[in-house]
C-alpha cells in the first residue's frame, strides 16, 4: 500500500497555502489520524451522534470541528477537537502534514484537514469521550479505503426520499460526503484512486 514516509514525502513536495485563520465558527479543522507501521496503517474515523440541528448528524467523519475564540491556528482546532471527542492529545510531534483546505459553501466555512500519526500504544487510548457528540470511534485499514469491493452507494436523507451518493463501506459504517472528499484529496496527492 503506502508507508508513512511516502505520505510525508508526498505532502512535503506539494505547495500548500494555508487558509487565512481567524478564530471564528466559520473556520473548522479535522484530523486524519494514522496509526501503525510501514504498510499496515489504520485511519481513525468517528460516527457522529444523531442530534437534531446537527447537519452532520449520524455521519462518519474525522475527529474535528469548528474553531472557538481561544484557538490560535487551524492545527489548534483539530487538536483541541480531537481531544474533546476521542480523548487523544495530539501535539506538533504527531503532525505529518496538511491536506488541501476546502470551502464548504453549504455551511459557509473553511475546512483545514491535517494528517497526524500516533503509535499503537496511543491508539489503544482512543474512545468516544463525548457520547452526545460521538456515537462510535473505529479504525479502518488504509488499504481497505482503496479496495474496489469497498465501494458502495448511500441514500441520504434516509427513508427513501433522498439522493444517492458514492461511499466506502467498512462493516456497518459508510464514509461519504465531505469526509470522502477529504480522502479523495489525500488519494490524489498520493497518486492513487479511491474505488468510488
Secondary structure by P-SEA (a helix, b strand, c coil): cccaaaaaaaaaabbbbcccccccccbbbbbbcccccccbbbbbbbbbcccccccccccccccccccccccccaaaaaaaaaaacccccccccccccccbbbbcccccbbbbbbbbbbcaaaaaaccccccccccccccccccccccccccccccccccccbbbbbbbbccccccccaaaaaaaaaaaaacccccc
